[in-house]
Amino acid sequence: MASRLLPKVNSKQGGSACEEKQVVLLSPLGRIEISGCEKGVHEIKLPKTSLLPRGRAEPSVACEVCEGAEEMPEPLQQCTAWLRAYFCEPASTGTLPVPAFHHPLLQRDSFTRQVLWTLLNDVKFGEAVSYKQLADLAGNSRAARAVGGAMRSNPIPIIIPCHRVIRSSGHSGNYGGGQLMKEWLLSYEKLQKEKLAQGGGC
């Protein structure tokens, strides 16, 4: 049985505010803004309007931190390393540590948190599940609508891969970064998974 990632949840001690840092990663999707502190990543903000690469969804050679590179706390270093690998060498993401998360939504014990952790652990690169299938995996087969709400409130997109959750009809459905971005991510992952299956690497 495959080992499961246990959530690293860091609660704020004594109610003290985090010393939040921000970093901007220039990716194939555009500028990705990442915020976090020493305890974990708070949020990943995808670009509102992205200039998606034309043609086939291929790995990129250009994915660099363009702002905030100095004094990055370890969770932000891990986060940017993971995202760079995702866009440049997707086969290597499985060997990299997932950064700790420190967003309030991921601190509280809730169905939303359960859904997001299930998605992170159980739905792998190049796979897709329906909202109902994810509800089943998270332990409540009748909660497909609640799964949709959890996807909308996901503070860590791409790493917690809400783009892999689609409608039962096979249509991609909604996405915070827009439908075109979701379709690009799904196409990119499918293509890379096929390459790996053929032994072609990335």
ZAFI-982592 format. One record per residue (C-alpha): residue in one letter; residue number from 0; x, y, z. Coordinates in steps of 0.25 Angstrom, whole numbers, padded with zeros to 4 digits. Last residue first. Layout:
<rest a; nr NUM; X X; Y Y; Z Z> $
...
# end
This chain:
<rest c; nr 201; X 0041; Y 0059; Z -0081> $
<rest g; nr 200; X 0044; Y 0045; Z -0081> $
<rest g; nr 199; X 0042; Y 0036; Z -0094> $
<rest g; nr 198; X 0039; Y 0023; Z -0087> $
<rest q; nr 197; X 0026; Y 0022; Z -0094> $
<rest a; nr 196; X 0018; Y 0023; Z -0081> $
<rest l; nr 195; X 0026; Y 0035; Z -0078> $
<rest k; nr 194; X 0022; Y 0042; Z -0091> $
<rest e; nr 193; X 0007; Y 0038; Z -0088> $
<rest k; nr 192; X 0008; Y 0045; Z -0075> $
<rest q; nr 191; X 0014; Y 0057; Z -0081> $
<rest l; nr 190; X 0003; Y 0058; Z -0091> $
<rest k; nr 189; X -0008; Y 0056; Z -0080> $
<rest e; nr 188; X -0002; Y 0066; Z -0071> $
<rest y; nr 187; X -0001; Y 0077; Z -0082> $
<rest s; nr 186; X -0015; Y 0074; Z -0087> $
<rest l; nr 185; X -0020; Y 0075; Z -0072> $
<rest l; nr 184; X -0012; Y 0088; Z -0070> $
<rest w; nr 183; X -0017; Y 0095; Z -0083> $
<rest e; nr 182; X -0031; Y 0091; Z -0080> $
<rest k; nr 181; X -0031; Y 0097; Z -0067> $
<rest m; nr 180; X -0024; Y 0110; Z -0072> $
<rest l; nr 179; X -0035; Y 0111; Z -0083> $
<rest q; nr 178; X -0046; Y 0109; Z -0073> $
<rest g; nr 177; X -0041; Y 0121; Z -0064> $
<rest g; nr 176; X -0031; Y 0122; Z -0053> $
<rest g; nr 175; X -0041; Y 0120; Z -0043> $
<rest y; nr 174; X -0046; Y 0108; Z -0050> $
<rest n; nr 173; X -0060; Y 0104; Z -0055> $
<rest g; nr 172; X -0064; Y 0091; Z -0062> $
<rest s; nr 171; X -0055; Y 0082; Z -0071> $
<rest h; nr 170; X -0066; Y 0075; Z -0078> $
<rest g; nr 169; X -0065; Y 0060; Z -0077> $
<rest s; nr 168; X -0080; Y 0058; Z -0074> $
<rest s; nr 167; X -0077; Y 0055; Z -0059> $
<rest r; nr 166; X -0071; Y 0069; Z -0058> $
<rest i; nr 165; X -0056; Y 0071; Z -0055> $
<rest v; nr 164; X -0046; Y 0071; Z -0044> $
<rest r; nr 163; X -0032; Y 0070; Z -0048> $
<rest h; nr 162; X -0031; Y 0086; Z -0048> $
<rest c; nr 161; X -0033; Y 0085; Z -0033> $
<rest p; nr 160; X -0018; Y 0080; Z -0032> $
<rest i; nr 159; X -0014; Y 0083; Z -0018> $
<rest i; nr 158; X 0000; Y 0087; Z -0023> $
<rest i; nr 157; X -0007; Y 0093; Z -0036> $
<rest p; nr 156; X -0016; Y 0102; Z -0027> $
<rest i; nr 155; X -0012; Y 0105; Z -0012> $
<rest p; nr 154; X -0023; Y 0113; Z -0006> $
<rest n; nr 153; X -0034; Y 0104; Z -0011> $
<rest s; nr 152; X -0047; Y 0112; Z -0008> $
<rest r; nr 151; X -0054; Y 0109; Z -0022> $
<rest m; nr 150; X -0050; Y 0094; Z -0021> $
<rest a; nr 149; X -0056; Y 0093; Z -0007> $
<rest g; nr 148; X -0069; Y 0098; Z -0012> $
<rest g; nr 147; X -0069; Y 0088; Z -0024> $
<rest v; nr 146; X -0067; Y 0077; Z -0013> $
<rest a; nr 145; X -0079; Y 0082; Z -0006> $
<rest r; nr 144; X -0087; Y 0080; Z -0018> $
<rest a; nr 143; X -0082; Y 0066; Z -0019> $
<rest a; nr 142; X -0085; Y 0063; Z -0005> $
<rest r; nr 141; X -0094; Y 0051; Z -0006> $
<rest s; nr 140; X -0083; Y 0041; Z -0007> $
<rest n; nr 139; X -0077; Y 0045; Z 0006> $
<rest g; nr 138; X -0064; Y 0039; Z 0010> $
<rest a; nr 137; X -0053; Y 0048; Z 0003> $
<rest l; nr 136; X -0052; Y 0037; Z -0008> $
<rest d; nr 135; X -0067; Y 0037; Z -0011> $
<rest a; nr 134; X -0067; Y 0052; Z -0011> $
<rest l; nr 133; X -0055; Y 0052; Z -0021> $
<rest q; nr 132; X -0063; Y 0042; Z -0030> $
<rest k; nr 131; X -0075; Y 0051; Z -0029> $
<rest y; nr 130; X -0067; Y 0064; Z -0033> $
<rest s; nr 129; X -0062; Y 0055; Z -0045> $
<rest v; nr 128; X -0047; Y 0051; Z -0045> $
<rest a; nr 127; X -0035; Y 0053; Z -0054> $
<rest e; nr 126; X -0022; Y 0047; Z -0055> $
<rest g; nr 125; X -0009; Y 0052; Z -0062> $
<rest f; nr 124; X -0002; Y 0055; Z -0049> $
<rest k; nr 123; X -0008; Y 0047; Z -0037> $
<rest v; nr 122; X -0022; Y 0048; Z -0030> $
<rest d; nr 121; X -0020; Y 0041; Z -0017> $
<rest n; nr 120; X -0012; Y 0050; Z -0008> $
<rest l; nr 119; X -0014; Y 0064; Z -0012> $
<rest l; nr 118; X -0029; Y 0061; Z -0015> $
<rest t; nr 117; X -0031; Y 0054; Z -0002> $
<rest w; nr 116; X -0024; Y 0066; Z 0005> $
<rest l; nr 115; X -0033; Y 0076; Z -0002> $
<rest v; nr 114; X -0046; Y 0068; Z 0001> $
<rest q; nr 113; X -0042; Y 0066; Z 0016> $
<rest r; nr 112; X -0040; Y 0081; Z 0017> $
<rest t; nr 111; X -0053; Y 0084; Z 0011> $
<rest f; nr 110; X -0060; Y 0074; Z 0020> $
<rest s; nr 109; X -0054; Y 0082; Z 0032> $
<rest d; nr 108; X -0043; Y 0081; Z 0043> $
<rest r; nr 107; X -0038; Y 0095; Z 0043> $
<rest q; nr 106; X -0023; Y 0098; Z 0039> $
<rest l; nr 105; X -0024; Y 0096; Z 0024> $
<rest l; nr 104; X -0035; Y 0107; Z 0023> $
<rest p; nr 103; X -0026; Y 0116; Z 0032> $
<rest h; nr 102; X -0015; Y 0115; Z 0021> $
<rest h; nr 101; X -0001; Y 0110; Z 0027> $
<rest f; nr 100; X 0003; Y 0099; Z 0017> $
<rest a; nr 99; X 0016; Y 0091; Z 0018> $
<rest p; nr 98; X 0023; Y 0089; Z 0005> $
<rest v; nr 97; X 0022; Y 0077; Z -0003> $
<rest p; nr 96; X 0035; Y 0070; Z -0003> $
<rest l; nr 95; X 0041; Y 0067; Z -0017> $
<rest t; nr 94; X 0042; Y 0052; Z -0022> $
<rest g; nr 93; X 0028; Y 0052; Z -0029> $
<rest t; nr 92; X 0031; Y 0065; Z -0035> $
<rest s; nr 91; X 0042; Y 0060; Z -0044> $
<rest a; nr 90; X 0034; Y 0055; Z -0055> $
<rest p; nr 89; X 0029; Y 0069; Z -0058> $
<rest e; nr 88; X 0043; Y 0074; Z -0062> $
<rest c; nr 87; X 0040; Y 0089; Z -0066> $
<rest f; nr 86; X 0026; Y 0093; Z -0062> $
<rest y; nr 85; X 0024; Y 0084; Z -0050> $
<rest a; nr 84; X 0039; Y 0085; Z -0046> $
<rest r; nr 83; X 0038; Y 0100; Z -0045> $
<rest l; nr 82; X 0025; Y 0098; Z -0037> $
<rest w; nr 81; X 0032; Y 0089; Z -0027> $
<rest a; nr 80; X 0044; Y 0098; Z -0026> $
<rest t; nr 79; X 0035; Y 0110; Z -0024> $
<rest c; nr 78; X 0028; Y 0103; Z -0013> $
<rest q; nr 77; X 0040; Y 0097; Z -0006> $
<rest q; nr 76; X 0047; Y 0111; Z -0006> $
<rest l; nr 75; X 0034; Y 0117; Z -0001> $
<rest p; nr 74; X 0033; Y 0106; Z 0010> $
<rest e; nr 73; X 0048; Y 0109; Z 0014> $
<rest p; nr 72; X 0046; Y 0124; Z 0016> $
<rest m; nr 71; X 0051; Y 0133; Z 0004> $
<rest e; nr 70; X 0061; Y 0143; Z 0009> $
<rest e; nr 69; X 0064; Y 0148; Z -0005> $
<rest a; nr 68; X 0056; Y 0143; Z -0017> $
<rest g; nr 67; X 0045; Y 0152; Z -0015> $
<rest e; nr 66; X 0042; Y 0156; Z -0029> $
<rest c; nr 65; X 0046; Y 0149; Z -0043> $
<rest v; nr 64; X 0046; Y 0134; Z -0038> $
<rest e; nr 63; X 0048; Y 0126; Z -0051> $
<rest c; nr 62; X 0041; Y 0117; Z -0060> $
<rest a; nr 61; X 0047; Y 0117; Z -0074> $
<rest v; nr 60; X 0051; Y 0104; Z -0080> $
<rest s; nr 59; X 0036; Y 0100; Z -0082> $
<rest p; nr 58; X 0030; Y 0086; Z -0082> $
<rest e; nr 57; X 0020; Y 0084; Z -0094> $
<rest a; nr 56; X 0005; Y 0087; Z -0096> $
<rest r; nr 55; X 0004; Y 0086; Z -0111> $
<rest g; nr 54; X 0002; Y 0098; Z -0119> $
<rest r; nr 53; X 0001; Y 0112; Z -0113> $
<rest p; nr 52; X 0006; Y 0116; Z -0099> $
<rest l; nr 51; X -0004; Y 0121; Z -0090> $
<rest l; nr 50; X -0004; Y 0136; Z -0088> $
<rest s; nr 49; X -0011; Y 0137; Z -0075> $
<rest t; nr 48; X -0022; Y 0147; Z -0070> $
<rest k; nr 47; X -0025; Y 0146; Z -0055> $
<rest p; nr 46; X -0011; Y 0140; Z -0052> $
<rest l; nr 45; X -0011; Y 0129; Z -0042> $
<rest k; nr 44; X -0010; Y 0133; Z -0027> $
<rest i; nr 43; X -0003; Y 0122; Z -0018> $
<rest e; nr 42; X -0006; Y 0124; Z -0003> $
<rest h; nr 41; X -0002; Y 0123; Z 0011> $
<rest v; nr 40; X 0011; Y 0114; Z 0009> $
<rest g; nr 39; X 0016; Y 0109; Z 0022> $
<rest k; nr 38; X 0022; Y 0112; Z 0036> $
<rest e; nr 37; X 0033; Y 0121; Z 0032> $
<rest c; nr 36; X 0023; Y 0130; Z 0025> $
<rest g; nr 35; X 0015; Y 0129; Z 0012> $
<rest s; nr 34; X 0011; Y 0136; Z -0001> $
<rest i; nr 33; X 0012; Y 0132; Z -0015> $
<rest e; nr 32; X 0009; Y 0140; Z -0027> $
<rest i; nr 31; X 0009; Y 0133; Z -0041> $
<rest r; nr 30; X 0012; Y 0142; Z -0052> $
<rest g; nr 29; X 0009; Y 0136; Z -0066> $
<rest l; nr 28; X 0004; Y 0122; Z -0069> $
<rest p; nr 27; X 0017; Y 0118; Z -0075> $
<rest s; nr 26; X 0023; Y 0122; Z -0062> $
<rest l; nr 25; X 0029; Y 0135; Z -0056> $
<rest l; nr 24; X 0029; Y 0132; Z -0041> $
<rest v; nr 23; X 0026; Y 0144; Z -0031> $
<rest v; nr 22; X 0030; Y 0143; Z -0017> $
<rest q; nr 21; X 0023; Y 0148; Z -0004> $
<rest k; nr 20; X 0027; Y 0148; Z 0010> $
<rest e; nr 19; X 0018; Y 0148; Z 0022> $
<rest e; nr 18; X 0024; Y 0150; Z 0036> $
<rest c; nr 17; X 0012; Y 0142; Z 0043> $
<rest a; nr 16; X 0004; Y 0149; Z 0053> $
<rest s; nr 15; X 0004; Y 0144; Z 0067> $
<rest g; nr 14; X -0008; Y 0137; Z 0072> $
<rest g; nr 13; X 0000; Y 0130; Z 0084> $
<rest q; nr 12; X 0005; Y 0120; Z 0074> $
<rest k; nr 11; X -0001; Y 0120; Z 0060> $
<rest s; nr 10; X -0004; Y 0105; Z 0056> $
<rest n; nr 9; X 0005; Y 0098; Z 0047> $
<rest v; nr 8; X -0002; Y 0086; Z 0039> $
<rest k; nr 7; X 0007; Y 0077; Z 0032> $
<rest p; nr 6; X -0003; Y 0068; Z 0025> $
<rest l; nr 5; X 0001; Y 0053; Z 0025> $
<rest l; nr 4; X 0005; Y 0049; Z 0011> $
<rest r; nr 3; X 0000; Y 0035; Z 0009> $
<rest s; nr 2; X 0009; Y 0023; Z 0008> $
<rest a; nr 1; X 0006; Y 0014; Z -0004> $
<rest m; nr 0; X 0000; Y 0000; Z 0000> $
# end
